[in-house]
Amino acid sequence: MTAQVLNVELSNLIQESKRKNSDLRQAAEKSLNELKSLGQRPEAQIASELSQRGGFLSPFLIACGTKNAKFISIAVLCLQRLVVSNALARSRLKEVLDAFREAANLGVDIQLKILQALPPLLQNYADDLQGSLLGEVLLLCSILQGSKMGVVNNTAAATLQQLVISIFDKVVKEDDKAFEVPATEEAPSGNGTLLIRPAAFDAYRVFLDLCLLTEGQKPQFLRFNTLPQTFGLELIESVLTNHSDIFLTHTEQAHILRTRVVPFVIKSLGDRLNFPTTVRITRVLYILLRRHLSILAPDCETALGLLTHMLDPEAAPQWKRALCMEVFRGICSEPALIRKIFSEYDAKEGGKPIMKELVAALTRLATEKPSVIGLGTQSTVPVGQAMLKDASTEQAALEAGGVAGIIGGAVGLGEVTVPGLSTQWSLIRVPCIDQLDKTDPPSTPESYIYCLTLTCINSFSEGLAKFILPLSMPSDGARGSKRRVHRKGSGALPKNTGDGDGNTSESPARTPSPSKRSVQKRTVSRRPYIPGNPLTLESHPLYSEIQISAAIVEACWPALLAACSTFLYAALDSELYHALVRSFQKFAHVAGLLRLVTPRDAFLTTLGKAAVPSNVLSANIVATPTQTSHESSSMFSNAKGLLSVDTLTASTDRNLSTSADTQPATLNSRNLLCLRALVNLGIALGPTLESSWTIILETLQQADFIIFNSTRRAGRQASATPVQRSDAQKQNDANLMANVGPELAALEAAAAKMFESTRDFPDEAFVSILSVLCKLTEMESDVEGKSPVIPKSPTFHKRAPSSSSIRLSSHINENVFAIAKLGELAQINMSRIIGPNPQANGWSLFIEQLTAITNTRGLSTTVRLKAAEILNEITISAAKAVISENTENVAEVQKRILTALRDVLIFNDKNTDGKVDSLTRSAELEIHKTGLESLNAILEHSGQSLIAGWEIVFDIITSIFDSSGGNATPGMDTISEAEVAVVAKSPRLIRSSFNSLQLICSDFLSTLPTPCILVLVDALYAFCTQMDDLNISLTTITFFWNVSDFLQTRGGLPGAFSLEAESEEELLSLVRRTDVADLSAGLWMFLLLRLTSVSRDRRSEVRNGSIQTLFRIFDTYGQRLGPQSWRSCLKIVVFKMMETRESDNSEQTPQSRKLWNDTVNLVLSGIGTLYSNYFEIFSQQTDFKNSWAVFIRYLDGLLVRHSFEVNTTVFRVLGSVLDKVGGPERLDAESKKEAWRMWSAQGINLVDGLLEGARSGIQDTLTAFVDAFKPLYKLLEPTIDAEIIQRTLNILRECILYPDSPAYFQDTELLTPLQATILNAIELIRTDIPQVPTLVLKQLSYLSTIAYSVDTLPPPMSSKQTRPTYIALAVNSMKRIEQVSLNHVSNPEIYVDGALEEILRALVVPIALKYDFIPAKGGKKSLTLWRNATHTTLAILRHALPAMDHLSIEEAHQGKIWEQVAGLVSCVIHVKSQQPGDFSTADSDEEFDIQAFRQYRALIIPSLGRPLVPEEAIQNYISNVYHASLLYKVDSGMERLENLEPRRGARVGSTSELELQRRRRMSYVCIDELMDLFSVSEGDCPEVIRLANLASRYLILRVTLILNLFISDQPLRGRMPQPICQRKEIIYVLKRLVDLNSSSSAVLPNSPTPLPIKTSKPHLFCLLPLLSQAIAVAQGDQELLEWLSRALSELSRALGVL
């Protein structure tokens, strides 16, 4: 890039000089050719080549001598390029400098280019520019600095400054290679002359001349004689700033400082110089103090004294004092400089106390003008701050326009006098010491100096802290390791963790438990943390500095405390106040780390007073109203301790929303900031504070009181009369309260951290803070006048003792701060206090203090409740920590925890004379309740790991019951003594106590020692029988099951669980024994006995639950008991359960009686289940007969209760037990008889007269009663006889006839349960015993007919009762009749005893009724019972009639049977029903009867004609066939047998409409039957002949009826056709008559028309007259005439006429 520029510029130079300067042109052309000859090479290579060619510079040097501006401009530009590229020939440097000097008086551009070339010239040619050449360079700058052009002047000054710095840079480089450069020059020093190197010599001469020129003297080396004093001072400052180390290592330079610079500075400070000079002198002095104090100690002492002196108002003007304070601000901001000054002066014996005087001066400044800093009784926000905020926008606008003022903040604030300090108006944007461009002193705020004073104080403290604090910190590794161990909690400790003596903590500590288990824990090793004292670090390389710092604190703390105290009560803005508090805190921190107790406590006390101003505290004490009980209760909700942000932030917001006029006196954000600083000091210095904890904790307590009190009064004061306040005061209050919420949050976090830090305290330090808190609790609790007996704590210094301390404590006690903090402290140090030494680790102090407060009735309710709450929290956390921490001696610690929890429930009433008011009583109940809840929490978390103290647990659980309330204890002589409901102290306690018992029974039974099981059972009984909470009683019952299961599991293998005890007394004696290894069996029996006692509870739910649980236990574990163990159970438990019933003197309501009946049922069912399931075992007992007799008597005795439910259950139980007996041989005869006597003595008397539950109870009872017969019958079966069966059937008949039907049940298709059961019972009866089949069949026959005779039965006794229809019973009875009959069809007994006759008589009833039977519940729909009966009779007769022929049955008996058969068949063919029936089934019903008739006929014809069959039976049969054959209704006179004589005119004709019969097909079948009966031959058997004889008359009558109707009616019709029905009938009959053949013997001898001859057509002969008449009438009907003619023809043929 440089080559291109040179090429272009040389070309321009050639072009410009063609006609003006030939020498220049030639030289330029030559240089251009040389440049071109280098070609395209890298820039560095071209520069190297050009630096070797001196002639290349000729055209530029010639141009500079021409005085031509254009030539010179090009030349200077090219030379500048060559300088930058290091391409100048070193041999021509002098000529280049001369050329620059010649061109220096030309235009500005040329001058600036020359100035641009000088710095790189000195840099690139440093080794060549020495001596005179260096002077030339500096002279050139000086010449250009004298230009009147500002830009040139300023650039030249800057360049000169840069060149001077470069000269010293050369010295640094020279020193780096000191062994390579020989020292050849001499220079003076404080001890004479010394040899120095060239660069150092040049620097010496230049710096010396600068000092001389600044002082106004003539230089020795430089060639210019004038230099502005201010610029000279700037050059000196620049050199001192950039190369301060050179003055420390080069004595010749230090000599210049001592002889020239310092005297000049001190002299100038004392003179009244102008502002620019003074500022620069001050800056030089500040640099000398910062960098060169070590080589200028005596001189600096004077300077520092002078600076301190000038702080006085009379010693210097305002702006000069400000400069001095700015210097001190810089000094105080450098901790090392502070220490250096102190070590150089104050620390030396006889030395001047410079630092002490400085701090004292700052203190004087702080108090110089109280009105300016806004000093008052409490720190406030400057009142004008908010009003001046609006000016910031305008200020920013003005600054953007370039007219910004010097003072920071709003424009024009320099004239504003606002009391107080603020960064808005108390500071200036650019400090005076930095305002180098000003010629006049700036206008500073009046408070500027005081603001700088505050800044100095803050910086002073910050500096000490930055140095001391890091020295007290432990190594990160150890600290982090310890932190991780605490965070890890239950995790494993590091392997190498040991105690203070070097012993490892890995040795286990074993503690045996009562259950022969052991828990192994490792000892927790805490590494206590104490802040290190830096003064003990004697081997530290900075130990001397540490000592100096300690000395500074000792020397300066009083003055510093005074200054800080002043500012703490001044009006400061937020930023300044925060900085002040921060520095205050750090100074106290430093004092504490250095173990400087006096300054530490002084600062802590001052900070505490600032945190809780006395006026605010007094205002709250005065304004606190008298506390009521309601307020006490509400205050307890905030007894959490210090500053609950959730509550107080909301309260603060509420306060701010109210008028500032009515805002209550409270702590503002600044007070809270101081309080947070105090807390932070507690965090940092905690292990070293010892008794000084009183300062911090009392302050926290007072702050807590004020905040809580003010929030409580906010709402009340808002409605009070407002006090007039100024706008400024209102604004100040609003500003101070603006950030209270966030500050409260920060304070709470800090307080939490402070108490959290106690975890790392050594035991002694921990006990110190604990003792202080205990002392504070004594103050809190000593309100009522008499202080409780509380362990004494050491007496500590009170921060603010006064005569009103009693009044103060009486008010502060409301928020129970110290008690809450005790709890917090215990929680944080839980791993410590559960250690092995309760006295040393603070456990005893905690528990004794809190227990004493809680148990003393003379104390405030609020205090007692809070103390109880804290103690409960401690015990819960301790129990958890025992498990999670590696704690040694676990059993001892667990007992310690539980003992503390139990002791808190023992109340001390020595100060109350035994009288307890309602408020105290309520509080104690609340304490008791929380204690029980704490026990529950302990068990939830640690119950499985609890290896000791179970007896204490049960003491706590049962502590809710009054000892005089009948509480069952193991000391009772008998169980009955304990059967009294226990009384709880309060229903509120029951649930809390029960939760713990619930946990034990659910999860921790396996951890209980054996002796505690007995106590557990008694506790369960107590909770069952308490009357306050039904749900708890019910739930407790289930725990009996859990305990039983546990005891059975512990008892060993199945079958090994045995116990022999005859009475309750023996059982109690057994379970109390301590010499028995395994009491599981006895405890189990004891548990059952307790459960039995619960079964007498007045509450049905409780007693029922206990009964169910008891029998469930038996059901589950009964198989584990042997015969003798069961014998004990029966005698002690089961027989006692049989006595469960209501007391005789108790009032009985229907509802209570119902509930007791339910209970009795449960007991009965359970006992029945026992006898059923374990009958095999019971029967092996030696006195089983007695057990059986007791059982039967128990069942029989329950029947007197006259309850459906009980009666039902009795027989269900009886049936189930009898069913489980097995074979008859398993029960002796007497036991079976007892069961039979009990059953047979009952019947409908079980339900007769009982109206309760009439609809369902009767059916259930009778069903259960009948069901019980089934297993009873199986047992009686081997010895059963007809008498027993007869008795049984009678009972069953009574039961089935009882007028009661199940609700909402229709027994038309389904049997009622009772009916089904009875039929099943009948079916069960053996019928192979004589007389039994007859009894059974007769019984079934009766049952099948009940449905048709319901109306004849006795009516129900109650309107609630409804009688069954018995229809389904009839159907099922028919089926059973068929089965039994067929089984015994070959048994003559059923024929002889009338069983079959009874059956047929019963079955004919539905067949005869047919459609006339419509049951009341069945509606109008007809039932087809007659079909069932038809089927049944067909099935029976199909086997019975043939069998009867083969048996030797008397004819009389057979005749009776045939009578029934004949009547039965007659009912099949003949329908006498008045009801029309169902038309949809009429055809099928008719067809059914036709088929049935044909089957009947096949069975009885011709047997019906036997002689043994009564003629009446046959007549009945044929007569019914005759009547069934009629197709329409006729006059009754025409149907008589007397009308067999055919006579014309016997009937008057009629043309009325015929009334047709329904069943015409059946009529034709009956016509056929009449003709079939008549159709015989000569060789037929007598039975057929007999039937034909009897049927002939009816046949003739039937035909006569037809012909007579035709003969009489047809003539009347004229041409009207004959009714179709009649015409078809007459034609059909004529056809049959024509085809019919019979014998003359078929006609009865006494027939009206005896046959004269024998013929095969005797019937035609009898009908001849009618046939003849019919032919005469039927002249118009050819078909009818034809058949009539054929009939006559057949008759003629039969007579032999044709």
Salt bridges, closest charged atoms under 4 A:
GLU29 OE2 - ARG25 NH1 3.05
GLU49 OE2 - ARG41 NH1 3.68
GLU49 OE1 - ARG53 NH2 3.99
GLU95 OE1 - ARG92 NH2 2.91
ASP98 OD1 - LYS94 NZ 3.07
ASP128 OD2 - ARG90 NH1 2.22
GLU136 OE1 - ARG101 NH1 3.63
GLU136 OE2 - ARG223 NH1 1.69
ASP169 OD1 - HIS243 NE2 2.56
ASP175 OD2 - HIS250 NE2 2.72
ASP202 OD1 - ARG205 NH2 2.76
GLU215 OE1 - ARG260 NH1 3.69
GLU234 OE2 - ARG280 NE 2.73
GLU237 OE2 - ARG283 NH2 2.66
GLU252 OE2 - HIS250 ND1 2.80
ASP271 OD2 - LYS267 NZ 3.32
GLU334 OE2 - ARG290 NE 2.36
GLU344 OE2 - LYS340 NZ 3.37
GLU344 OE1 - LYS348 NZ 3.28
GLU368 OE1 - ARG321 NH2 2.92
GLU399 OE2 - ARG429 NH1 1.93
ASP434 OD1 - ARG283 NH1 2.67
GLU446 OE2 - LYS369 NZ 2.93
GLU462 OE2 - ARG582 NE 3.57
GLU462 OE1 - LYS586 NZ 2.54
GLU545 OE1 - ARG339 NE 2.48
ASP601 OD1 - ARG600 NE 3.03
GLU631 OE2 - ARG716 NH1 3.89
ASP661 OD1 - LYS730 NZ 3.60
GLU698 OE2 - LYS798 NZ 3.31
ASP733 OD2 - ARG725 NH1 2.11
GLU743 OE2 - ARG676 NE 2.70
GLU748 OE2 - LYS640 NZ 3.78
GLU756 OE2 - ARG759 NH1 2.11
ASP760 OD2 - LYS482 NZ 3.18
ASP760 OD2 - ARG483 NH1 2.96
ASP760 OD1 - HIS486 NE2 3.68
ASP763 OD1 - ARG526 NH2 2.83
ASP763 OD1 - ARG832 NH1 2.70
GLU778 OE1 - LYS775 NZ 3.87
GLU814 OE1 - ARG712 NH1 3.09
GLU824 OE1 - LYS821 NZ 2.42
GLU869 OE1 - LYS866 NZ 3.60
GLU892 OE1 - ARG896 NH2 2.67
ASP903 OD1 - ARG902 NE 3.98
ASP909 OD2 - ARG857 NH1 3.62
GLU924 OE2 - ARG857 NE 2.30
GLU924 OE2 - ARG864 NH2 3.29
GLU926 OE1 - ARG988 NH2 2.98
GLU933 OE2 - LYS929 NZ 2.57
ASP955 OD2 - ARG902 NH1 3.50
GLU979 OE2 - LYS1136 NZ 2.79
ASP1018 OD1 - ARG1090 NH2 2.77
ASP1029 OD2 - ARG991 NH2 3.84
GLU1062 OE2 - ARG1127 NH1 2.47
GLU1062 OE1 - LYS1131 NZ 3.03
GLU1064 OE2 - LYS1136 NZ 3.09
ASP1075 OD1 - ARG1073 NE 3.19
ASP1097 OD1 - ARG1099 NE 2.91
GLU1139 OE1 - ARG1096 NH2 3.77
GLU1142 OE2 - ARG1201 NH2 3.17
ASP1158 OD1 - LYS1154 NZ 3.26
GLU1176 OE1 - ARG1226 NH2 2.04
ASP1183 OD2 - ARG1127 NE 3.73
GLU1230 OE2 - ARG1237 NH2 3.23
ASP1267 OD1 - LYS1270 NZ 3.08
ASP1328 OD1 - ARG1326 NE 3.04
GLU1397 OE2 - ARG1401 NH2 2.62
GLU1398 OE1 - ARG1401 NH1 3.09
ASP1445 OD1 - ARG1506 NH1 2.68
GLU1450 OE1 - HIS1453 NE2 3.46
ASP1485 OD1 - ARG1427 NH2 2.60
GLU1486 OE1 - ARG1561 NH2 3.61
GLU1487 OE1 - ARG1561 NH1 2.88
ASP1489 OD2 - LYS1410 NZ 3.62
ASP1489 OD2 - ARG1559 NH2 2.42
GLU1535 OE1 - HIS1523 NE2 3.62
ASP1568 OD1 - ARG1632 NH1 2.53
GLU1569 OE1 - ARG1497 NE 2.24
ASP1572 OD1 - ARG1632 NH2 3.58
ASP1609 OD1 - ARG1547 NH1 2.65
GLU1625 OE2 - ARG1598 NH2 2.44
ASP1677 OD2 - ARG1623 NE 2.94
GLU1679 OE1 - ARG1623 NH2 2.99
GLU1690 OE2 - ARG1693 NH1 2.79
